[in-house]
């Protein structure tokens, strides 16, 4: 799935509804294992012209960041997401 998500999200012609569906799929997968690969793609979606995409991307980032179990980083996640928005 990661390869599919990366391929679709990196294409400039991807429709906004497909971006939202991919965010939902990422949330359903519920794993932060691929956060380094997904973070740049989701961060780019935070500035999408369509509000639905920005909301879905932010919710997905928040969900993924809550899955990180490193106590040294967990308190920094809200600031990290805030800096990207």
C-alpha positions, 0 to 999 in steps of 0.5 A, a space after each residue: 500500500 505504501 508504494 501506491 500511496 506514494 505514487 498517487 500522492 506524488 502526482 500533481 493530477 491526483 483529485 482531491 477526493 482520492 487524497 482524502 481516501 488515501 488519508 483514510 486508508 493510512 488512518 485505517 492501517 494505523 501504523 507509524 512504521 512508514 512515517 518517514 516516507 509519509 510525512 513529506 507527502 502529508 505535509 504537502 497536503 496541509 497546504 492544499 487548496 481544498 479544505 477537505 484535503 488539509 483537514 484529512 492530512 492534519 487528522 492523519 498526521 495527528 493520528 500517526 504521531 500519536 502512535 509514536 512511542 518514544 516518550 522523548 518525542 511525544 510531547 513535541 508532536 503538537 508543535 511539529 504539526 503546528 509548524 507544518 501548518 
